Amino acid sequence: MANDYVIVHGERGCKGKSQTLKPGAYDTSALDDNDFISSVTIPEGWTVTLYEDSKFSGRSKTLTKTGDVGDDFDNITSSLTVSSPDKETIVKVGDTYKGPTGGSMTIEQNDVDVDAKSLLKLTQKFPPRYEQIMVLSFTMTIDQPE
């Protein structure tokens, strides 16, 4: 698939109302409708992470292939992130991002009273350069940088 975007669909089988999304983070206000996603069209190598609640919280599910989101996430997505292998990577607090040559990066949130997760966008692979999408206090540790 040669598309530069992901398509989220309101019906199973990649049908119905749809919205086109480039790499980035999409909270409830950035989606056409809340809780409408039933299937996704995903280019090869891309990743979509669905979140049950707004502000990238609640249960999550990561998808890498075109198809239905499954019964557990049908019509409940309130926020999501889209990553492409050649443009940018979205890193969420609590995740460890592992690069292709073994380097890894872990993000931890400093304020335990904050519900929302911080998100970073990888804008340059080497040396690694990140842009904050949501500004919250966090700590980043880079082991064996690439």
Accessible surface in RSA format (square Angstrom, percent):
REM  Atomic radii and reference values for relative SASA: ProtOr
REM  Chains: A
REM  Algorithm: Lee & Richards
REM  Probe-radius: 1.40
REM  Slices: 20
REM RES _ NUM      All-atoms   Total-Side   Main-Chain    Non-polar    All polar
REM                ABS   REL    ABS   REL    ABS   REL    ABS   REL    ABS   REL
RES MET A   1   119.45  61.9  50.26  33.3  69.18 164.7  64.28  54.7  55.16  73.1
RES ALA A   2   104.21  95.8  67.95 104.9  36.26  82.5  78.53 110.6  25.68  68.0
RES ASN A   3    48.32  33.3  39.92  38.6   8.40  20.2   3.15   7.6  45.17  43.7
RES ASP A   4    70.64  49.5  68.37  68.1   2.27   5.4   6.17  14.5  64.47  64.3
RES TYR A   5    69.55  32.5  68.50  39.0   1.05   2.7  33.06  24.8  36.48  45.0
RES VAL A   6     0.00   0.0   0.00   0.0   0.00   0.0   0.00   0.0   0.00   0.0
RES ILE A   7    35.11  20.0  35.11  26.2   0.00   0.0  35.11  25.3   0.00   0.0
RES VAL A   8     0.00   0.0   0.00   0.0   0.00   0.0   0.00   0.0   0.00   0.0
RES HIS A   9    15.37   8.4  15.37  10.7   0.00   0.0  13.87  14.3   1.50   1.7
RES GLY A  10    19.63  24.2   0.00   N/A  19.63  24.2   5.73  15.7  13.90  31.1
RES GLU A  11    98.28  56.4  95.30  72.1   2.98   7.1  32.14  62.2  66.15  54.0
RES ARG A  12   110.68  46.5  99.48  50.7  11.20  26.7  48.55  66.3  62.14  37.7
RES GLY A  13    46.15  56.9   0.00   N/A  46.15  56.9  33.07  90.7  13.09  29.3
RES CYS A  14    37.00  28.0  20.37  22.7  16.63  39.1  15.68  39.7  21.32  23.0
RES LYS A  15   136.76  66.7 130.23  79.9   6.53  15.5  80.08  72.1  56.68  60.4
RES GLY A  16    42.31  52.2   0.00   N/A  42.31  52.2  18.34  50.3  23.98  53.7
RES LYS A  17   107.60  52.5  86.96  53.4  20.64  49.1  75.36  67.8  32.24  34.3
RES SER A  18    57.72  48.8  36.72  49.0  21.00  48.4   2.82   6.0  54.90  76.9
RES GLN A  19    25.22  14.1  20.62  15.1   4.60  11.0  12.29  26.2  12.93   9.8
RES THR A  20    77.90  55.4  56.35  57.1  21.55  51.4  31.97  42.9  45.93  69.4
RES LEU A  21     2.90   1.6   1.86   1.3   1.05   2.6   2.90   2.0   0.00   0.0
RES LYS A  22   116.10  56.6 114.73  70.4   1.37   3.3  89.48  80.5  26.62  28.4
RES PRO A  23    18.53  13.5   5.44   5.0  13.09  47.6   5.44   4.5  13.09  81.3
RES GLY A  24    10.48  12.9   0.00   N/A  10.48  12.9  10.48  28.8   0.00   0.0
RES ALA A  25    25.75  23.7   0.86   1.3  24.89  56.6   0.86   1.2  24.89  65.9
RES TYR A  26    36.72  17.1  36.72  20.9   0.01   0.0  25.67  19.3  11.05  13.6
RES ASP A  27    38.37  26.9  35.73  35.6   2.64   6.2  16.69  39.3  21.69  21.6
RES THR A  28    44.89  31.9  41.12  41.7   3.77   9.0  40.01  53.7   4.87   7.4
RES SER A  29   115.88  97.9  74.10  98.9  41.78  96.3  58.68 125.0  57.20  80.1
RES ALA A  30    49.67  45.7  27.69  42.7  21.98  50.0  38.54  54.3  11.13  29.5
RES LEU A  31    10.86   6.0   0.25   0.2  10.61  26.7   0.80   0.6  10.06  27.1
RES ASP A  32    79.75  55.9  50.20  50.0  29.55  69.9  13.78  32.4  65.97  65.8
RES ASP A  33    60.90  42.7  55.67  55.4   5.24  12.4  15.36  36.1  45.54  45.4
RES ASN A  34    76.90  53.0  53.70  51.9  23.21  55.9  19.44  46.8  57.46  55.5
RES ASP A  35    56.83  39.8  48.05  47.8   8.78  20.8  12.04  28.3  44.79  44.7
RES PHE A  36    21.56  10.8  17.12  10.6   4.44  11.6  20.91  12.7   0.65   1.9
RES ILE A  37     0.29   0.2   0.29   0.2   0.00   0.0   0.29   0.2   0.00   0.0
RES SER A  38     4.16   3.5   3.36   4.5   0.81   1.9   0.15   0.3   4.01   5.6
RES SER A  39     0.00   0.0   0.00   0.0   0.00   0.0   0.00   0.0   0.00   0.0
RES VAL A  40     0.46   0.3   0.46   0.4   0.00   0.0   0.46   0.4   0.00   0.0
RES THR A  41    20.20  14.4  20.15  20.4   0.05   0.1  15.18  20.4   5.02   7.6
RES ILE A  42     5.50   3.1   0.00   0.0   5.50  13.2   0.00   0.0   5.50  14.9
RES PRO A  43     2.02   1.5   2.02   1.8   0.00   0.0   2.02   1.7   0.00   0.0
RES GLU A  44   154.10  88.5 131.55  99.5  22.55  53.7  53.99 104.4 100.11  81.7
RES GLY A  45    50.99  62.9   0.00   N/A  50.99  62.9  31.89  87.5  19.09  42.8
RES TRP A  46    13.79   5.5  12.90   6.2   0.89   2.1   2.49   1.3  11.30  18.3
RES THR A  47    42.57  30.3  41.67  42.2   0.90   2.1  20.57  27.6  22.01  33.3
RES VAL A  48     0.00   0.0   0.00   0.0   0.00   0.0   0.00   0.0   0.00   0.0
RES THR A  49    18.39  13.1  18.20  18.4   0.20   0.5   6.11   8.2  12.28  18.6
RES LEU A  50     0.00   0.0   0.00   0.0   0.00   0.0   0.00   0.0   0.00   0.0
RES TYR A  51     6.38   3.0   6.38   3.6   0.00   0.0   2.95   2.2   3.43   4.2
RES GLU A  52    53.58  30.8  49.73  37.6   3.85   9.2   7.86  15.2  45.71  37.3
RES ASP A  53    67.00  46.9  64.58  64.3   2.43   5.7  17.70  41.7  49.30  49.2
RES SER A  54    46.22  39.1  42.17  56.3   4.06   9.3  14.06  29.9  32.16  45.1
RES LYS A  55   112.54  54.9 112.54  69.1   0.00   0.0  55.84  50.3  56.70  60.4
RES PHE A  56     5.77   2.9   4.93   3.1   0.84   2.2   4.93   3.0   0.84   2.4
RES SER A  57    25.57  21.6  23.76  31.7   1.81   4.2  13.97  29.7  11.60  16.2
RES GLY A  58    48.71  60.1   0.00   N/A  48.71  60.1  22.41  61.5  26.30  58.9
RES ARG A  59   121.76  51.1 110.11  56.1  11.65  27.7  75.21 102.8  46.55  28.2
RES SER A  60    58.16  49.2  30.61  40.9  27.55  63.5   1.42   3.0  56.75  79.5
RES LYS A  61    56.75  27.7  51.30  31.5   5.45  13.0  40.83  36.7  15.93  17.0
RES THR A  62    81.07  57.7  54.50  55.3  26.56  63.3  34.81  46.8  46.26  69.9
RES LEU A  63    22.76  12.7  19.91  14.2   2.84   7.1  22.76  16.0   0.00   0.0
RES THR A  64    75.53  53.7  65.33  66.2  10.20  24.3  43.10  57.9  32.42  49.0
RES LYS A  65   161.52  78.8 149.65  91.8  11.87  28.3  96.49  86.9  65.03  69.3
RES THR A  66    65.78  46.8  39.57  40.1  26.22  62.5  38.80  52.1  26.99  40.8
RES GLY A  67    25.57  31.5   0.00   N/A  25.57  31.5  25.30  69.4   0.27   0.6
RES ASP A  68    68.29  47.8  43.32  43.1  24.97  59.0  14.76  34.7  53.53  53.4
RES VAL A  69     0.65   0.4   0.17   0.2   0.49   1.2   0.54   0.5   0.12   0.3
RES GLY A  70    23.39  28.8   0.00   N/A  23.39  28.8  22.37  61.4   1.02   2.3
RES ASP A  71   119.90  84.0  93.18  92.7  26.72  63.2  38.19  89.9  81.71  81.5
RES ASP A  72    72.32  50.7  55.39  55.1  16.92  40.0  40.28  94.8  32.03  31.9
RES PHE A  73     3.34   1.7   3.34   2.1   0.00   0.0   3.34   2.0   0.00   0.0
RES ASP A  74    33.99  23.8  23.80  23.7  10.19  24.1   5.90  13.9  28.09  28.0
RES ASN A  75    68.72  47.4  59.97  58.0   8.75  21.1  19.02  45.8  49.70  48.0
RES ILE A  76    46.93  26.7  45.38  33.8   1.55   3.7  45.78  33.0   1.16   3.1
RES THR A  77     0.70   0.5   0.00   0.0   0.70   1.7   0.00   0.0   0.70   1.1
RES SER A  78     9.85   8.3   9.85  13.1   0.00   0.0   2.01   4.3   7.84  11.0
RES SER A  79     0.00   0.0   0.00   0.0   0.00   0.0   0.00   0.0   0.00   0.0
RES LEU A  80     0.00   0.0   0.00   0.0   0.00   0.0   0.00   0.0   0.00   0.0
RES THR A  81     8.13   5.8   7.82   7.9   0.31   0.7   0.58   0.8   7.55  11.4
RES VAL A  82     0.00   0.0   0.00   0.0   0.00   0.0   0.00   0.0   0.00   0.0
RES SER A  83    17.20  14.5  16.73  22.3   0.47   1.1  10.11  21.5   7.09   9.9
RES SER A  84     2.65   2.2   0.00   0.0   2.65   6.1   1.53   3.2   1.13   1.6
RES PRO A  85    68.54  50.0  52.66  48.0  15.88  57.7  64.37  53.1   4.17  25.9
RES ASP A  86   111.84  78.3  78.89  78.5  32.95  77.9  41.05  96.6  70.78  70.6
RES LYS A  87    98.43  48.0  71.86  44.1  26.57  63.3  49.55  44.6  48.87  52.1
RES GLU A  88    33.25  19.1  29.18  22.1   4.07   9.7   5.33  10.3  27.92  22.8
RES THR A  89    23.65  16.8  23.65  24.0   0.00   0.0  13.50  18.1  10.15  15.3
RES ILE A  90    20.02  11.4   2.40   1.8  17.61  42.5   2.40   1.7  17.61  47.8
RES VAL A  91     4.03   2.6   2.00   1.8   2.03   4.9   3.56   3.1   0.46   1.3
RES LYS A  92    36.70  17.9  36.54  22.4   0.15   0.4  10.18   9.2  26.51  28.2
RES VAL A  93    11.05   7.3   9.18   8.3   1.88   4.5   9.18   8.0   1.88   5.1
RES GLY A  94    62.43  77.0   0.00   N/A  62.43  77.0  31.68  86.9  30.74  68.9
RES ASP A  95    57.61  40.4  53.94  53.7   3.67   8.7  14.86  35.0  42.75  42.6
RES THR A  96    66.76  47.5  39.46  40.0  27.29  65.0  21.45  28.8  45.30  68.5
RES TYR A  97    59.05  27.6  54.38  30.9   4.67  12.1  45.03  33.8  14.02  17.3
RES LYS A  98   152.05  74.2 129.61  79.5  22.43  53.4  73.39  66.1  78.65  83.8
RES GLY A  99     8.98  11.1   0.00   N/A   8.98  11.1   0.15   0.4   8.83  19.8
RES PRO A 100   122.99  89.6  78.01  71.1  44.97 163.5  91.76  75.8  31.23 194.1
RES THR A 101   111.61  79.4  74.77  75.8  36.83  87.8  79.36 106.6  32.25  48.8
RES GLY A 102    46.61  57.5   0.00   N/A  46.61  57.5  32.78  90.0  13.83  31.0
RES GLY A 103     4.30   5.3   0.00   N/A   4.30   5.3   2.48   6.8   1.81   4.1
RES SER A 104    24.02  20.3  19.76  26.4   4.27   9.8   8.01  17.0  16.02  22.4
RES MET A 105     5.06   2.6   4.74   3.1   0.32   0.8   5.04   4.3   0.02   0.0
RES THR A 106    39.41  28.0  38.79  39.3   0.62   1.5  27.16  36.5  12.25  18.5
RES ILE A 107     0.95   0.5   0.90   0.7   0.05   0.1   0.90   0.7   0.05   0.1
RES GLU A 108   103.76  59.6 101.63  76.9   2.14   5.1  31.46  60.9  72.30  59.0
RES GLN A 109    36.87  20.6  17.46  12.8  19.42  46.2  14.59  31.1  22.28  16.9
RES ASN A 110    81.64  56.3  52.47  50.7  29.17  70.2  24.81  59.7  56.83  54.9
RES ASP A 111    62.25  43.6  55.89  55.6   6.36  15.1  20.44  48.1  41.81  41.7
RES VAL A 112   138.93  91.4 106.45  96.4  32.48  78.3 113.91  99.0  25.02  67.9
RES ASP A 113   125.52  87.9  96.75  96.3  28.77  68.0  32.89  77.4  92.63  92.4
RES VAL A 114    49.00  32.2  32.27  29.2  16.73  40.3  36.35  31.6  12.65  34.3
RES ASP A 115   124.75  87.4 111.32 110.8  13.43  31.8  36.97  87.0  87.78  87.5
RES ALA A 116    11.80  10.8   9.70  15.0   2.10   4.8  10.10  14.2   1.69   4.5
RES LYS A 117    66.95  32.7  66.95  41.1   0.00   0.0  26.04  23.4  40.91  43.6
RES SER A 118     0.91   0.8   0.30   0.4   0.61   1.4   0.35   0.7   0.56   0.8
RES LEU A 119     0.00   0.0   0.00   0.0   0.00   0.0   0.00   0.0   0.00   0.0
RES LEU A 120     2.61   1.5   2.61   1.9   0.00   0.0   2.61   1.8   0.00   0.0
RES LYS A 121    42.15  20.6  42.15  25.9   0.00   0.0   1.82   1.6  40.33  43.0
RES LEU A 122     7.92   4.4   6.81   4.9   1.11   2.8   6.81   4.8   1.11   3.0
RES THR A 123    66.87  47.6  34.91  35.4  31.95  76.2  32.52  43.7  34.34  51.9
RES GLN A 124    60.46  33.8  53.95  39.4   6.51  15.5  28.10  59.8  32.37  24.5
RES LYS A 125   118.78  57.9 106.79  65.5  12.00  28.6  75.01  67.5  43.78  46.6
RES PHE A 126   144.08  72.1 122.67  76.0  21.41  55.7 122.67  74.4  21.41  61.3
RES PRO A 127    75.30  54.9  75.25  68.6   0.05   0.2  75.25  62.1   0.05   0.3
RES PRO A 128    46.99  34.2  25.45  23.2  21.54  78.3  25.45  21.0  21.54 133.9
RES ARG A 129   140.73  59.1 137.87  70.3   2.86   6.8  44.49  60.8  96.24  58.3
RES TYR A 130    48.50  22.6  18.67  10.6  29.83  77.6  12.85   9.7  35.64  43.9
RES GLU A 131    84.65  48.6  79.67  60.3   4.98  11.9  32.70  63.3  51.95  42.4
RES GLN A 132    72.87  40.7  52.50  38.4  20.37  48.5  20.01  42.6  52.86  40.1
RES ILE A 133    59.13  33.7  29.81  22.2  29.33  70.7  33.95  24.4  25.18  68.3
RES MET A 134    43.07  22.3  38.45  25.4   4.62  11.0  41.50  35.3   1.57   2.1
RES VAL A 135   117.76  77.5  94.46  85.5  23.29  56.1  94.46  82.1  23.29  63.2
RES LEU A 136    46.21  25.7  37.59  26.9   8.62  21.7  43.97  30.9   2.25   6.0
RES SER A 137    61.43  51.9  42.89  57.2  18.54  42.7  37.17  79.1  24.26  34.0
RES PHE A 138    45.57  22.8  25.12  15.6  20.46  53.2  25.12  15.2  20.46  58.6
RES THR A 139    61.48  43.7  57.00  57.8   4.48  10.7  47.71  64.1  13.77  20.8
RES MET A 140    62.48  32.4  33.75  22.3  28.73  68.4  29.68  25.2  32.80  43.5
RES THR A 141    68.08  48.4  64.61  65.5   3.48   8.3  45.77  61.5  22.32  33.7
RES ILE A 142    72.84  41.4  47.12  35.1  25.72  62.0  47.12  33.9  25.72  69.8
RES ASP A 143    71.91  50.4  68.16  67.8   3.75   8.9  22.76  53.6  49.15  49.0
RES GLN A 144   137.62  77.0 118.99  87.0  18.63  44.4  48.47 103.2  89.15  67.6
RES PRO A 145    93.98  68.5  68.85  62.8  25.13  91.4  70.85  58.5  23.13 143.8
RES GLU A 146    67.68  38.9  41.75  31.6  25.92  61.7  43.38  83.9  24.29  19.8
END  Absolute sums over single chains surface
CHAIN  1 A     7704.1       5849.2       1854.9       3910.6       3793.5
END  Absolute sums over all chains
TOTAL          7704.1       5849.2       1854.9       3910.6       3793.5
